[in-house]
Amino acid sequence: MKILKRIISIACAAAVLMGICAASAAASEKEADTLIVDGKTFSSTRNCKGDNWKYNAESHTLSLNGYDGMFIDLGTQENAVIELSGENKVVSHVQSPAILVEGNLTVTGEGSLSLEVDACHSAVCAQGGSLTIENTKISVKGSGEIPEAAYLLTADNTVSVTGSDISIEDSITGSGGAVGAMNGDILLNEGCKLSVHTATKGLAALNGKISILGEGTNVDISASENSVYAKSGITIEEPAKLRAESKNAVTSVYCPEGSIVFNSVSVDITSASAAMAAKSIQMNGCYISDPFDCLISEVSELQTVTLYDEVWGEVHIITGIAPTPTPTPTPTPTPIPTPTTEPEEFGNTSRGITPRMIIGGVLVVAALAVFAAILIKELRSRSRYRR
């Protein structure tokens, strides 16, 4: 009897173990042409729906309208779309992004989307594709200690945001950051309002470029590491605005292999170390107004902002042409007056008559008088002889 009970116990344990293994295998090896919504698996080749969501297989569009549930995995799709209506919320407490697709993903719609993750450093991930966010509103919150290097909004290729309001609160400790493009660019286009507070990096195009441009584009980043990092180039054009802050001793706006170009923009950059550094820093139609007497200098083969030969961590850039510094006027020396010679004359000297002239005149008159007297005497003598 005891042997039978032991056999039954062993069989039950084996069955439980086999069930766990089967469930793990099913979770790790997702079937092709499937999607997972709120913990349930569906075929991505057929139309399907659930509580406050529906999926159109022909257009590869998942429509959310008041959805509040667990993570969404759209599987492998060339061009997937998530369309938002109303207020929606997706939460992931497992090592999976809140929204995942293998391919390109576009998030759009007049509604809003709230994302929360605490076991994975990624809220929206487009593996092997690009992430496009258009004309919508998204808030992202990441928390916890997660060792993996990832980004809350990330794509293997390009991340593009247009006409959308995005706020990111990232308190995840580790590496990675808020917005990342692994092999493409980050494009913040017209009408993009992006607010980021992160314990790691802000924007990071690891092998590409970052451009911030367009009417109504306003980017505000507070990061512990680089606020804006792009390997190949960073361009900020009017009338976009940027405020970038790095709290640790790192370069705030950093482009190690390309140029940072400012085109007629207003930008504030602060860091506990260097405000910015790149192979070259170009300013077109704008200038650093504070500190006004700073210089763009080469330090360790990169250009950066210096003040009195020290790398500077805070700059304010405004539109316009830098005014020419007014030179300090050289004081005109006071002329030393020439000493005036005391006049030798006396009396009224306004007519230029000197004592010598007076004496000379007297002598001339006397001589003439003597000559006249002699002449008169001579004439009288002759007249006597004639008689």
C-alpha positions as CSV (number, residue, x, y, z in Angstrom):
1,M,0.0,0.0,0.0
2,K,2.8,2.3,0.9
3,I,4.5,1.5,-2.4
4,L,1.4,2.3,-4.3
5,K,1.0,5.7,-2.6
6,R,4.6,6.5,-3.3
7,I,4.1,5.6,-7.0
8,I,1.0,7.8,-7.2
9,S,2.8,10.7,-5.5
10,I,5.7,10.4,-8.0
11,A,3.3,10.3,-10.9
12,C,1.5,13.5,-9.7
13,A,4.7,15.4,-9.2
14,A,5.9,14.3,-12.7
15,A,2.6,15.5,-14.2
16,V,2.9,18.9,-12.5
17,L,6.5,19.2,-13.6
18,M,5.5,18.4,-17.2
19,G,2.8,20.9,-17.1
20,I,5.1,23.7,-15.9
21,C,7.7,22.8,-18.5
22,A,5.0,22.7,-21.2
23,A,3.7,26.1,-20.1
24,S,7.2,27.6,-20.1
25,A,7.9,26.2,-23.6
26,A,4.7,27.7,-24.9
27,A,5.6,31.0,-23.4
28,S,9.1,31.0,-24.7
29,E,8.3,29.7,-28.2
30,K,5.5,31.8,-29.4
31,E,3.7,30.5,-32.5
32,A,4.0,32.3,-35.8
33,D,1.0,34.5,-36.9
34,T,-0.2,35.1,-33.4
35,L,-0.8,38.1,-31.1
36,I,-1.2,38.3,-27.4
37,V,-3.6,40.8,-25.8
38,D,-4.1,40.9,-22.0
39,G,-2.6,37.5,-21.5
40,K,-4.6,35.7,-24.3
41,T,-3.3,34.4,-27.6
42,F,-5.1,35.1,-30.9
43,S,-4.4,34.5,-34.6
44,S,-3.0,37.6,-36.3
45,T,-4.4,36.4,-39.6
46,R,-8.0,36.7,-38.5
47,N,-10.1,39.5,-37.1
48,C,-10.6,39.3,-33.3
49,K,-11.7,41.4,-30.4
50,G,-11.9,41.5,-26.6
51,D,-12.7,43.9,-23.8
52,N,-12.3,47.4,-25.2
53,W,-10.1,46.3,-28.1
54,K,-10.4,44.9,-31.6
55,Y,-7.9,43.7,-34.2
56,N,-8.3,44.0,-38.0
57,A,-6.1,41.4,-39.7
58,E,-6.2,43.0,-43.2
59,S,-4.9,46.4,-42.0
60,H,-2.8,44.9,-39.2
61,T,-4.5,47.5,-36.9
62,L,-5.2,47.0,-33.2
63,S,-7.8,49.5,-32.0
64,L,-7.9,50.4,-28.3
65,N,-10.8,52.2,-26.8
66,G,-10.7,52.3,-23.0
67,Y,-8.4,49.3,-22.8
68,D,-6.9,48.6,-19.3
69,G,-4.9,45.4,-19.2
70,M,-1.7,43.5,-19.4
71,F,1.0,43.6,-22.1
72,I,0.4,43.4,-25.8
73,D,2.5,41.4,-28.2
74,L,1.6,41.9,-31.9
75,G,4.0,39.2,-33.1
76,T,5.8,39.5,-36.4
77,Q,4.2,42.1,-38.7
78,E,5.7,44.2,-41.4
79,N,3.7,47.3,-40.6
80,A,1.5,47.1,-37.4
81,V,-0.7,50.0,-36.2
82,I,-2.2,50.8,-32.8
83,E,-5.1,53.2,-33.0
84,L,-6.1,55.0,-29.8
85,S,-9.5,56.2,-28.8
86,G,-10.4,57.3,-25.3
87,E,-8.1,56.6,-22.3
88,N,-6.0,53.4,-22.4
89,K,-3.6,51.8,-20.1
90,V,-1.1,48.9,-20.6
91,V,0.9,47.5,-17.7
92,S,3.7,44.9,-17.7
93,H,5.0,43.3,-14.6
94,V,7.0,40.7,-16.5
95,Q,10.2,40.7,-18.5
96,S,8.4,41.8,-21.6
97,P,7.7,45.3,-23.0
98,A,4.2,46.7,-22.5
99,I,3.9,46.7,-26.3
100,L,6.1,44.6,-28.5
101,V,6.2,44.0,-32.3
102,E,8.7,42.4,-34.6
103,G,8.6,44.9,-37.4
104,N,7.4,48.5,-37.9
105,L,4.9,50.0,-35.5
106,T,2.8,53.1,-35.8
107,V,0.9,54.5,-32.7
108,T,-1.7,57.1,-33.6
109,G,-5.2,58.3,-32.7
110,E,-7.1,61.0,-30.8
111,G,-7.0,59.0,-27.6
112,S,-4.3,58.6,-25.0
113,L,-2.1,55.7,-23.8
114,S,-0.6,55.2,-20.4
115,L,2.3,52.7,-20.1
116,E,3.8,51.2,-16.9
117,V,6.7,48.7,-16.6
118,D,8.7,47.5,-13.6
119,A,10.4,44.3,-14.7
120,C,11.5,45.4,-18.2
121,H,13.4,48.5,-19.3
122,S,11.1,48.9,-22.4
123,A,7.6,50.1,-22.7
124,V,7.2,50.1,-26.5
125,C,9.6,48.1,-28.6
126,A,9.8,47.7,-32.4
127,Q,12.3,44.9,-32.9
128,G,13.9,44.9,-36.3
129,G,11.8,47.9,-37.4
130,S,10.9,51.6,-36.8
131,L,8.6,53.2,-34.3
132,T,6.4,56.0,-35.4
133,I,4.2,58.1,-33.1
134,E,1.7,60.5,-34.7
135,N,-0.9,62.9,-33.4
136,T,-1.6,61.2,-30.0
137,K,-0.7,61.4,-26.3
138,I,1.4,58.9,-24.5
139,S,2.7,58.8,-20.9
140,V,5.3,56.3,-19.8
141,K,6.5,55.3,-16.3
142,G,9.3,52.9,-15.6
143,S,10.5,51.8,-12.2
144,G,12.6,49.2,-10.5
145,E,16.1,47.8,-10.6
146,I,16.6,46.3,-14.1
147,P,20.1,45.4,-15.3
148,E,19.3,45.2,-19.0
149,A,20.4,48.1,-21.2
150,A,17.2,49.2,-23.0
151,Y,15.0,52.2,-23.6
152,L,11.4,52.9,-22.7
153,L,10.5,53.9,-26.3
154,T,12.8,52.0,-28.6
155,A,13.3,50.7,-32.1
156,D,16.1,48.9,-33.9
157,N,15.8,51.5,-36.7
158,T,14.2,55.0,-36.6
159,V,12.1,56.5,-33.9
160,S,9.9,59.3,-35.2
161,V,7.5,61.6,-33.3
162,T,5.1,64.1,-34.9
163,G,2.3,66.2,-33.5
164,S,2.3,64.2,-30.2
165,D,2.5,64.9,-26.5
166,I,4.8,62.5,-24.7
167,S,5.9,62.4,-21.1
168,I,8.4,59.9,-19.7
169,E,9.2,59.3,-16.0
170,D,12.1,56.8,-15.8
171,S,13.4,55.9,-12.4
172,I,14.8,52.6,-13.5
173,T,18.4,52.1,-12.2
174,G,20.9,50.5,-14.5
175,S,21.8,51.4,-18.1
176,G,19.7,52.5,-21.1
177,G,17.4,55.4,-21.0
178,A,14.1,57.0,-22.1
179,V,14.2,57.0,-26.0
180,G,16.6,55.0,-28.0
181,A,17.3,54.1,-31.7
182,M,19.7,51.2,-32.0
183,N,20.7,51.6,-35.6
184,G,18.6,54.5,-37.0
185,D,17.8,58.1,-36.2
186,I,15.6,59.9,-33.7
187,L,13.3,62.5,-35.4
188,L,11.3,64.9,-33.3
189,N,9.2,66.7,-35.8
190,E,6.6,69.4,-36.0
191,G,4.3,69.6,-33.0
192,C,6.3,67.2,-30.8
193,K,6.1,68.0,-27.1
194,L,8.5,65.7,-25.2
195,S,9.1,65.8,-21.5
196,V,11.7,63.4,-20.0
197,H,12.9,62.8,-16.5
198,T,15.3,59.8,-16.4
199,A,17.8,58.3,-14.1
200,T,19.9,57.3,-17.2
201,K,20.1,58.7,-20.7
202,G,17.5,61.0,-22.3
203,L,17.6,60.6,-26.1
204,A,20.1,58.1,-27.6
205,A,20.7,57.4,-31.3
206,L,23.5,54.9,-30.8
207,N,24.5,54.6,-34.4
208,G,22.6,57.5,-36.1
209,K,21.5,61.1,-35.9
210,I,19.0,63.2,-33.9
211,S,17.0,66.1,-35.4
212,I,14.7,68.4,-33.4
213,L,12.7,70.7,-35.7
214,G,9.4,72.2,-36.6
215,E,6.7,74.5,-35.4
216,G,5.5,73.8,-31.9
217,T,8.3,71.3,-31.1
218,N,9.4,71.7,-27.5
219,V,11.8,69.2,-25.9
220,D,12.6,69.3,-22.2
221,I,15.0,66.6,-20.9
222,S,16.4,66.1,-17.4
223,A,18.8,63.1,-17.3
224,S,21.4,61.7,-15.0
225,E,23.6,60.8,-17.9
226,N,23.7,62.3,-21.5
227,S,20.6,64.2,-22.1
228,V,21.0,64.0,-25.9
229,Y,23.4,61.5,-27.5
230,A,23.9,60.8,-31.2
231,K,26.9,59.1,-32.7
232,S,26.7,60.7,-36.2
233,G,25.1,64.2,-35.8
234,I,22.6,66.4,-33.9
235,T,20.6,69.1,-35.6
236,I,18.2,71.6,-33.9
237,E,16.3,74.0,-36.2
238,E,13.9,76.9,-35.6
239,P,11.4,77.3,-34.3
240,A,12.0,74.2,-32.1
241,K,13.1,74.6,-28.5
242,L,15.3,72.5,-26.4
243,R,16.2,72.4,-22.7
244,A,18.7,69.7,-21.9
245,E,20.1,69.0,-18.4
246,S,22.6,66.3,-17.3
247,K,22.9,66.0,-13.5
248,N,26.1,63.9,-13.4
249,A,29.6,64.8,-14.5
250,V,29.0,63.8,-18.1
251,T,28.6,65.8,-21.4
252,S,25.0,66.9,-21.7
253,V,24.7,67.1,-25.5
254,Y,27.2,64.7,-27.0
255,C,28.1,63.7,-30.6
256,P,31.4,61.9,-30.7
257,E,31.7,61.4,-34.5
258,G,29.7,64.2,-36.1
259,S,28.5,67.8,-35.8
260,I,26.1,69.6,-33.5
261,V,24.3,72.2,-35.6
262,F,22.1,75.0,-34.2
263,N,20.0,76.8,-36.8
264,S,18.3,80.0,-35.4
265,V,17.1,78.3,-32.2
266,S,16.7,79.0,-28.5
267,V,18.5,76.3,-26.4
268,D,19.4,75.9,-22.8
269,I,22.0,73.3,-21.9
270,T,23.4,72.5,-18.4
271,S,25.7,69.8,-17.1
272,A,27.9,69.1,-14.1
273,S,30.7,68.7,-16.6
274,A,30.7,69.9,-20.3
275,A,27.5,71.4,-21.8
276,M,28.3,69.9,-25.2
277,A,31.0,68.3,-27.3
278,A,31.3,67.1,-30.9
279,K,33.7,66.9,-33.8
280,S,32.4,70.4,-34.8
281,I,29.8,72.8,-33.3
282,Q,28.1,75.1,-35.8
283,M,25.8,78.1,-35.0
284,N,23.8,79.6,-37.8
285,G,21.6,82.6,-37.0
286,C,22.1,82.2,-33.3
287,Y,24.8,82.6,-30.7
288,I,25.7,81.9,-27.1
289,S,24.4,84.8,-25.0
290,D,25.5,83.5,-21.6
291,P,28.3,83.3,-20.9
292,F,28.9,85.9,-23.7
293,D,32.7,85.8,-23.6
294,C,32.9,82.0,-23.8
295,L,34.7,80.3,-26.7
296,I,34.2,77.1,-28.8
297,S,37.6,75.4,-28.3
298,E,39.1,72.0,-29.1
299,V,39.7,69.8,-26.2
300,S,40.8,66.1,-26.5
301,E,40.1,66.3,-30.3
302,L,36.5,67.5,-29.8
303,Q,35.0,71.0,-29.9
304,T,33.4,72.2,-26.7
305,V,32.5,75.4,-24.9
306,T,35.2,76.9,-22.7
307,L,35.4,80.0,-20.5
308,Y,38.8,81.2,-19.4
309,D,40.4,77.9,-20.6
310,E,38.0,75.8,-18.5
311,V,35.4,73.5,-20.0
312,W,32.0,75.1,-19.3
313,G,28.8,73.3,-18.2
314,E,26.0,75.9,-18.8
315,V,25.2,77.7,-22.0
316,H,22.2,79.7,-23.2
317,I,21.8,80.1,-27.0
318,I,19.4,82.6,-28.5
319,T,18.5,83.6,-32.1
320,G,20.1,86.5,-33.8
321,I,23.6,87.7,-34.6
322,A,26.1,88.1,-31.8
323,P,26.7,91.8,-31.1
324,T,30.2,93.1,-31.6
325,P,31.8,93.7,-28.3
326,T,32.3,97.4,-27.7
327,P,36.0,98.1,-27.2
328,T,37.0,99.9,-24.0
329,P,38.0,103.5,-25.0
330,T,41.6,104.4,-24.6
331,P,41.9,107.5,-22.3
332,T,43.2,110.6,-24.1
333,P,46.3,112.0,-22.3
334,T,45.9,115.5,-20.9
335,P,48.4,117.8,-22.9
336,I,51.1,119.4,-20.8
337,P,50.9,123.2,-21.2
338,T,54.0,125.0,-22.7
339,P,55.5,127.5,-20.3
340,T,54.8,131.1,-21.3
341,T,57.9,133.3,-21.5
342,E,57.7,136.5,-19.5
343,P,57.5,139.5,-21.9
344,E,60.3,142.0,-21.8
345,E,58.1,144.9,-22.7
346,F,56.0,147.0,-20.4
347,G,52.9,148.9,-20.7
348,N,50.3,148.2,-23.4
349,T,51.9,145.6,-25.7
350,S,48.8,144.8,-27.7
351,R,50.3,146.6,-30.7
352,G,53.6,144.9,-30.6
353,I,55.7,148.1,-29.6
354,T,58.8,147.2,-27.7
355,P,61.3,149.4,-25.7
356,R,64.0,148.8,-28.3
357,M,61.7,150.1,-31.0
358,I,61.0,153.3,-29.0
359,I,64.7,153.9,-28.4
360,G,65.5,153.2,-32.1
361,G,62.8,155.7,-33.1
362,V,64.2,158.4,-30.8
363,L,67.7,157.9,-32.2
364,V,66.3,158.1,-35.7
365,V,64.5,161.3,-34.9
366,A,67.5,162.8,-33.3
367,A,69.7,161.8,-36.2
368,L,67.3,163.4,-38.6
369,A,67.2,166.6,-36.5
370,V,71.0,166.8,-36.5
371,F,71.1,166.1,-40.3
372,A,68.4,168.8,-40.8
373,A,70.3,171.3,-38.7
374,I,73.5,170.7,-40.6
375,L,71.7,171.0,-44.0
376,I,70.1,174.2,-43.0
377,K,73.4,175.7,-41.9
378,E,75.0,174.6,-45.1
379,L,72.3,176.2,-47.2
380,R,72.6,179.5,-45.3
381,S,76.3,179.5,-45.9
382,R,76.0,179.2,-49.6
383,S,73.4,181.8,-49.9
384,R,75.8,184.3,-48.1
385,Y,78.5,183.6,-50.7
386,R,76.2,184.3,-53.6
387,R,75.3,187.6,-52.3
